[in-house]
Amino acid sequence: MIVTPHRKIFCAVDTPDLTRARDLAVMMRDAGCGIKLGLEFFASNGAAGMRDILRQMKPDRLED
């Protein structure tokens, strides 16, 4: 399957471990995939954790 902007695969990242989430985000970025951060991640890491992950992803734009 060819991944295009219209057929992007997203992976749910829902771990309280910021380091693990960061590693998963980088793996997904390198594979051309997007991520969805879950409630467990947010409850443990808050907005600061989300900003950290977004810096790793270096998105051109944020997906809804």
C-alpha positions, 0 to 999 in steps of 0.5 A: 500500500502506498501512503499518500497525504490522503491515505495516511496511517495513524497510530495511537500512542497511549502510554504514561511513559514520555520516553516510550511515547517519544520513541514511538512518535519518532518511529511513526514519523520515520515510517511516514505515519501520524500519531494520536496521543491518548488520554492516559498519555495526556493525564500523565504528561499534560500539555508539556508532554504533548508539546514535547511529542509535537516537537519530535514529529515536526508537523507541517500542520496538525491533523484534527 
